[in-house]
């Protein structure tokens, strides 16, 4: 069995499940409370979450970035910049957003965010900066571009 295919399928399944959970909790649950949205929307969400996951993990960088930005805008509307806690970036959806669109409000992120995105410790991020694998930002933290490059070099 090809392990790359297995890893990709698992990642896609995890991402689709995460999208179903987030969209369900943030959008469908309130609609169900107000209007009795029902199972029809939940079924549609299941299909759409699979399509979003395919796009976010696919080869079309522009479509993936637009999908990531569109989902973040719809799921997390606010008057201020989008700045979720570091743990959010460690979720399948958070990692996909970072990989495809970067951080929408920053050119550099703290070690804690980079660690969550990469699935390693803050000490691991520090070690990668010392070895030149991640670029330290003069203002602190590491550059979004270097974290995205590190993510892109991994097999999905």
C-alpha positions as CSV (number, residue, x, y, z in Angstrom):
1,X,0.0,0.0,0.0
2,X,1.3,3.5,-0.9
3,X,1.8,5.3,2.4
4,X,1.5,8.7,0.7
5,X,-2.0,7.9,-0.5
6,X,-3.0,6.7,3.0
7,X,-1.6,9.8,4.6
8,X,-3.3,12.1,2.1
9,X,-6.7,10.3,2.6
10,X,-6.4,10.5,6.4
11,X,-5.5,14.2,6.2
12,X,-8.4,14.8,3.8
13,X,-10.8,12.9,6.1
14,X,-9.6,14.8,9.2
15,X,-9.9,18.1,7.4
16,X,-13.4,17.3,6.1
17,X,-14.5,16.2,9.6
18,X,-13.1,19.4,11.1
19,X,-14.9,21.5,8.6
20,X,-18.2,19.7,9.3
21,X,-17.7,20.3,13.0
22,X,-16.8,24.0,12.7
23,X,-19.5,24.9,10.1
24,X,-22.0,22.9,12.0
25,X,-21.3,24.6,15.3
26,X,-20.8,28.1,14.0
27,X,-23.5,28.3,11.3
28,X,-25.9,25.3,11.2
29,X,-26.6,24.9,14.9
30,X,-27.7,28.6,15.3
31,X,-29.9,28.3,12.2
32,X,-31.4,25.0,13.5
33,X,-32.2,26.7,16.8
34,X,-33.9,29.7,15.0
35,X,-35.5,28.0,12.0
36,X,-35.3,24.3,12.5
37,X,-32.8,23.9,9.6
38,X,-33.0,20.1,9.8
39,X,-31.1,17.2,8.3
40,X,-31.1,18.5,4.7
41,X,-28.6,21.2,5.4
42,X,-26.4,18.7,7.4
43,X,-26.3,16.4,4.5
44,X,-25.4,19.2,2.2
45,X,-22.7,20.3,4.6
46,X,-21.2,16.8,4.5
47,X,-20.9,16.9,0.7
48,X,-19.6,20.5,0.7
49,X,-17.0,19.8,3.5
50,X,-15.6,17.0,1.3
51,X,-15.4,19.4,-1.7
52,X,-13.7,22.1,0.5
53,X,-11.2,19.6,1.8
54,X,-10.4,18.5,-1.7
55,X,-9.9,22.1,-2.8
56,X,-7.8,23.0,0.2
57,X,-5.5,20.0,-0.3
58,X,-5.5,20.1,-4.1
59,X,-3.0,21.3,-6.6
60,X,-4.8,24.6,-7.5
61,X,-3.1,27.2,-5.2
62,X,-5.4,30.0,-6.1
63,X,-8.6,28.0,-5.6
64,X,-7.2,26.7,-2.3
65,X,-6.3,30.2,-1.1
66,X,-9.7,31.6,-2.1
67,X,-11.5,28.8,-0.4
68,X,-9.5,29.2,2.8
69,X,-10.1,33.0,2.8
70,X,-13.8,32.6,2.0
71,X,-14.3,30.0,4.8
72,X,-12.4,32.1,7.4
73,X,-14.5,35.2,6.5
74,X,-17.8,33.3,6.8
75,X,-16.9,31.4,9.9
76,X,-15.2,34.2,11.9
77,X,-16.7,37.5,10.9
78,X,-15.3,40.4,12.9
79,X,-14.5,44.1,12.7
80,X,-10.9,43.5,13.7
81,X,-8.1,41.4,12.2
82,X,-8.4,37.6,12.3
83,X,-6.1,36.4,15.1
84,X,-7.2,33.1,16.6
85,X,-5.3,31.5,19.5
86,X,-2.2,29.4,18.7
87,X,-4.1,26.1,19.3
88,X,-6.5,26.9,16.5
89,X,-3.6,26.8,14.0
90,X,-2.9,23.2,15.1
91,X,-6.3,22.0,13.9
92,X,-6.7,20.4,10.5
93,X,-8.5,23.5,9.2
94,X,-6.1,25.9,10.8
95,X,-3.1,24.1,9.2
96,X,-4.8,24.1,5.8
97,X,-5.6,27.8,6.1
98,X,-2.0,28.6,7.0
99,X,-0.5,26.4,4.3
100,X,-2.7,27.8,1.6
101,X,-3.3,31.5,2.6
102,X,-0.8,32.1,5.4
103,X,-1.8,34.3,8.3
104,X,-4.3,36.9,7.1
105,X,-3.2,39.5,9.6
106,X,0.6,39.0,10.0
107,X,3.9,38.6,8.1
108,X,5.4,36.9,11.2
109,X,4.0,34.7,13.9
110,X,5.1,33.9,17.4
111,X,6.9,30.6,18.0
112,X,3.7,29.2,19.6
113,X,1.7,29.7,16.4
114,X,4.5,28.2,14.2
115,X,4.7,25.3,16.6
116,X,1.0,24.6,16.4
117,X,1.0,24.8,12.6
118,X,4.0,22.5,12.3
119,X,2.8,20.1,15.0
120,X,6.0,20.5,17.0
121,X,7.1,22.2,20.2
122,X,8.2,25.8,20.6
123,X,11.7,24.4,21.3
124,X,11.4,22.6,17.9
125,X,10.7,25.9,16.2
126,X,13.6,27.5,18.0
127,X,15.9,24.6,16.8
128,X,14.7,25.1,13.2
129,X,15.4,28.8,13.4
130,X,18.9,28.2,14.7
131,X,19.5,25.6,11.9
132,X,18.3,28.1,9.3
133,X,15.2,26.0,8.4
134,X,12.8,28.8,9.6
135,X,13.5,32.5,9.2
136,X,13.5,34.6,12.3
137,X,11.6,37.9,12.0
138,X,13.5,41.0,13.2
139,X,10.4,42.0,15.2
140,X,10.2,38.6,16.9
141,X,8.8,35.2,16.0
142,X,9.3,33.6,12.6
143,X,8.2,34.7,9.2
144,X,4.9,33.3,7.8
145,X,6.7,32.7,4.5
146,X,9.3,30.4,6.1
147,X,6.6,28.4,8.0
148,X,4.5,28.0,4.8
149,X,7.7,26.9,2.9
150,X,8.3,24.3,5.6
151,X,4.7,23.0,5.3
152,X,4.9,22.9,1.6
153,X,8.1,20.7,1.8
154,X,6.2,18.0,3.7
155,X,4.3,15.2,2.1
156,X,0.6,15.5,2.6
